[in-house]
Amino acid sequence: MAATDSGPKSRLARIGTWFDERLHFTESILPPIVHSVPSNAASWAYVFGSATLLCLVMQILTGICLALVYAPAADEAWKSLLYLNYVQPLGWFLRALHVWGSHFMIALMTIHLVQVFMFGAYKYPRELTWVVGCLLFILTLAMGFSGQVMRFDQDAYWGLGIVVSIIGRVPLIGGELIHLVLGGPIIGAETLSRWFALHVFVLPGLLLGLVALHLWLVVKIGINEWPMPGRLVTREKYLEEYHQLVAEEGEPFVPDGVQKDVVFAGIVLICLVACAAFLGPAGPNGEPNPTLIDTVPRPDFWFLPLFAVFALLPPYMESFLMLAGPPVLILLAVALPFYSNLGEKSFKRRPGAWVLVIMVFLILGVLAWLGTFSPWSPHMSAWSGVPTPPQYVQGRSPLELQGALVIQNKQCRNCHSLGGTGGLRGPPLDDVAGRLSHDELIRQVLQGGGNMPAYGKHLSPEQVTALVAFLRTMVPGGEPPEHNSTEPR
């Protein structure tokens, strides 16, 4: 008997008891794990939520590993991704797991939301569960976009520029929001640091907190039963009928109800590894270059519908629909259980739900297809491409006016201010002719210098001539423009 008591199993039991006396596992953690669920809820239709949770765990693990190598600096981020792709052993596979994990997570969460909607699981008493789920979906999309920014390639750079152009349209506080998002007036080192913090700390923290709340609500309120036609949801009888159903036909979630979840999670994991191994990571594409404003940025697949909408909107509708459209759609989705929370649950007796889901997916599919070739839009007139102040174009020659158009079209005011508006990275243009001579202006434009990139390969000789002619008119009050000391005035 003494030998049995001192065996390995007995020692493990004593260790387990020691921890349980201090952590109260059997009192606090074990009951939610083995809680009873309706037997008809142990279905393949209910596996998408747990699979989404698996993808979140994969994203956290792979993200931690990537953060050990990734350099969140504007001049090093692109290089660090190349290092991961081509130098670090299996770095490409780690990046691929992270990228495809993001795609899988968004896809599975989308299916999960649709399943919850079709099964009427947002109705009483699970309104708050639905609201938290919608917030989780929004945060997951935000994680996907911030992850694209982390690539900091040509698509990420100008895609972020498009987002900033939309933010800049917010009345009264647009400029302050731009500085908050970018960490300054332009996309630079501060921008990437802020988005890195958002992607690695802020959004994951919010996700984990909301996931914990979501799981707590599911455990406390119960998993939605399979919707039976004719079984209506009423405030008076639903909870009583649900608890009776669980008492009569329920089964413990672990080990009975979780079996299909485990099998499906294994299938998802195999598919994720296969996609990562055979399809590889995404990008990075070309190195970010602020002079290549004629580039055609494309977001990841999940944001192509939104990109297409913005591209196809007529200019006079852009600001209103960009600022009002997404908040209204989010508000309608979040408010769904508050204006439709009773009555029929079964998708067999809710034809309107079928019509809505099919219509939404058709619209999103068509828009995603259009987004693959739609033009770059919106124009960045809400950022630092604001119109040139009238006093700088009045009385100018045709050549000088062409130079003003170059300033406008090439987004020079992302870095330079004119009339007090524009970027602050470079010096203001209002008095540039008082500081640089004709030849110095040409050399600065063609070769760059300081923080300014070289535009020699991106401007035609005619554009350079017109641009310099316009800049030569930018002198402080009444003074003659700067000239070479070897030349007569």
C-alpha positions, 0 to 999 in steps of 0.5 A, spaced: 500 500 500 505 504 501 508 503 494 502 505 491 501 511 495 508 513 493 508 511 485 508 516 480 500 517 479 500 518 487 505 524 486 502 527 480 495 527 484 498 530 490 501 536 486 495 537 482 491 537 489 496 542 492 495 547 486 487 546 486 487 548 493 490 554 491 487 556 484 481 553 486 481 550 479 475 545 480 471 550 483 472 556 478 475 553 471 472 546 471 465 548 471 465 552 465 469 547 461 464 541 463 458 545 463 452 542 459 450 544 452 444 542 448 446 536 444 443 538 438 448 544 438 454 539 438 453 540 430 458 541 425 455 548 424 457 550 431 465 549 429 467 556 426 467 560 433 472 555 436 476 555 429 477 562 429 479 562 436 485 557 434 487 562 429 487 568 434 492 563 438 496 562 432 496 569 430 499 571 437 504 566 437 507 567 430 506 575 431 511 574 437 516 570 433 516 575 428 516 581 433 523 578 435 526 580 428 522 585 425 524 592 425 519 597 426 523 603 423 521 607 416 528 605 413 529 598 416 522 595 416 522 593 408 529 590 409 527 586 415 522 583 411 526 581 406 531 578 411 525 574 414 524 572 407 531 570 404 536 569 410 532 567 416 531 560 416 524 558 415 523 566 416 518 565 410 514 560 413 513 564 419 511 570 415 506 565 411 503 562 417 502 569 420 499 572 413 495 566 412 492 566 419 490 573 418 486 570 412 483 564 415 481 568 421 477 573 417 474 568 413 472 563 419 469 569 423 465 572 417 462 565 416 461 564 424 457 571 424 453 569 418 451 562 422 449 566 428 445 571 424 442 565 420 440 561 426 437 567 430 442 566 435 443 574 436 436 574 439 434 574 446 437 573 451 444 573 447 444 581 445 450 582 448 454 576 445 452 579 438 454 586 440 461 583 442 462 579 436 461 585 432 466 588 435 471 582 435 469 582 427 471 590 427 477 589 431 479 583 426 479 587 420 483 592 423 488 587 425 488 585 418 489 592 415 494 594 420 498 588 419 498 590 411 501 597 414 507 593 417 509 590 410 511 598 409 512 596 402 509 600 396 502 598 397 502 599 404 505 606 404 500 609 399 494 605 402 495 608 408 495 615 404 488 613 402 486 612 409 489 618 411 485 622 405 479 619 408 480 621 415 482 628 413 475 629 411 472 629 418 470 636 419 473 640 424 478 635 427 481 632 421 487 635 421 488 633 428 486 626 427 491 625 421 497 627 426 494 622 431 494 617 426 501 618 422 505 621 428 506 628 424 504 631 418 507 625 413 508 618 413 514 617 416 518 613 422 513 616 427 507 613 423 510 606 423 512 606 430 505 608 432 502 602 427 506 597 430 504 599 437 497 599 435 498 592 431 502 588 437 499 591 443 493 595 443 489 591 438 491 584 441 489 587 448 482 589 446 481 582 442 483 578 448 479 582 453 473 582 448 474 574 447 474 573 454 468 577 455 465 573 449 466 566 452 464 568 459 457 570 456 457 564 452 458 560 458 453 564 462 447 564 457 448 558 454 450 556 447 444 557 442 440 551 441 439 548 434 433 553 431 427 549 430 421 551 426 415 554 430 419 554 436 418 562 438 423 566 442 419 570 448 421 573 454 416 570 458 418 562 456 425 562 453 429 561 458 425 556 462 424 552 456 432 553 454 434 550 461 429 545 461 432 542 454 439 542 457 437 538 463 433 533 459 438 533 453 444 536 455 451 533 454 457 536 457 461 540 453 468 537 454 469 531 452 462 530 448 460 537 445 467 539 443 469 533 439 467 536 432 470 542 434 477 539 435 476 535 429 475 541 425 480 545 428 485 540 426 483 540 419 483 548 419 491 547 422 492 542 416 490 547 411 493 553 414 500 550 414 499 547 407 497 554 404 503 557 408 508 552 405 505 552 398 503 559 397 508 563 401 508 569 405 505 576 402 510 581 399 513 585 401 512 588 394 516 594 392 520 599 397 516 605 399 517 611 395 514 617 396 516 620 389 512 614 385 505 617 386 503 614 380 503 607 383 496 603 383 496 600 391 491 595 392 489 592 399 488 585 401 482 581 399 478 583 404 478 590 403 477 590 396 470 591 396 471 598 400 476 600 395 472 599 389 466 603 393 471 609 394 474 608 387 467 608 383 464 614 388 463 620 384 467 626 387 461 630 390 459 624 394 465 621 396 466 625 403 459 624 405 459 616 404 466 615 406 464 618 413 457 616 414 457 610 410 461 605 414 458 608 421 451 607 419 452 600 417 456 598 423 450 601 427 445 597 424 449 591 425 450 592 432 443 594 433 440 588 430 438 584 436 435 590 439 430 591 433 429 584 432 430 580 438 424 576 439 420 571 434 422 566 429 429 563 429 429 558 424 432 559 418 427 555 414 422 560 416 426 567 415 426 567 408 428 575 409 435 572 412 436 568 406 435 574 401 439 579 405 445 574 406 445 572 398 445 579 396 450 582 401 455 576 398 453 578 391 455 585 392 461 584 396 463 579 391 462 584 385 465 589 388 472 585 390 472 583 383 472 591 381 477 592 386 482 588 383 482 593 377 479 600 379 483 606 379 486 609 385 481 613 389 480 617 392 484 623 390 488 626 396 485 632 396 483 632 403 490 631 406 495 636 404 493 636 396 489 642 398 488 647 393 494 652 392 492 659 395 489 664 390 495 669 391 500 664 389 497 664 382 494 671 380 498 674 375 503 668 373 505 666 366 502 660 363 509 656 364 509 658 372 501 656 372 504 649 369 509 649 375 503 650 380 499 644 377 506 640 378 506 642 385 499 640 386 499 633 382 505 631 385 503 632 392 509 636 394 505 639 399 505 632 403 512 635 405 512 642 404 507 648 406 504 653 402 500 659 405 501 655 412 498 649 409 501 642 408 507 638 411 512 640 415 517 635 414 521 640 409 521 647 409 515 652 407 515 654 399 513 661 400 520 664 400 524 658 397 526 663 391 529 667 397 534 662 399 535 658 393 538 660 386 535 658 379 540 652 378 540 650 386 532 649 385 533 645 379 539 641 382 535 640 389 529 637 385 533 633 380 538 630 385 534 631 392 538 632 399 537 632 406 530 629 407 528 630 400 528 624 395 530 625 388 525 627 383 529 626 377 527 620 374 519 622 376 519 629 372 520 630 365 524 636 363 518 640 361 515 639 368 522 641 372 522 647 368 515 649 369 516 647 377 522 651 377 519 657 374 513 657 379 518 656 385 522 662 382 516 667 384 516 665 391 520 670 394 519 674 401 515 681 400 518 685 394 525 682 395 528 679 388 529 672 388 536 669 389 541 668 384 548 666 382 553 670 385 557 669 378 551 672 374 549 679 373 542 681 375 
